Amino acid sequence: MCVVIESILKKSTSFLLSCMILLSHASASAQPERPQMLVIDYAMGYPEENAGVMSVFAEAGYDVHYRQYYPALAGSDASAYDAILLMGGGDPGMSLQEVDFAINFVSRGKLLILVVPPDSEYGGDRRTNAGMHDRYMFNSI
């Protein structure tokens, strides 16, 4: 009789441990994830220059990623991020393919924020009016 009780206790203990592991895994995965935000600065400013903008969204609950060295949208961004902040002002700026990516992103019900610099901020000694191209591309979205 002791052997039977011991066998039942071992089985119930392993069952309880399995349930505890499953429950702890389920509760860990049930925690809401922070929404993901991508910041793309076509002017390729230093991260310090954009820290204020990024901190506002971090305080609002976003996990902010800054794409510093490749300022362009990619096709995978639509599934990886919940919000994208596009900061215009660089030359050549946004491409036609990126416009398609942005339209796809918005059609999924996600947040797209478009920002262009004032004419005097980035232009400096450039021959082109910095941000003019991005304004045109943003308007096509």
Disulfide bonds with the S-S distance in Angstrom:
none
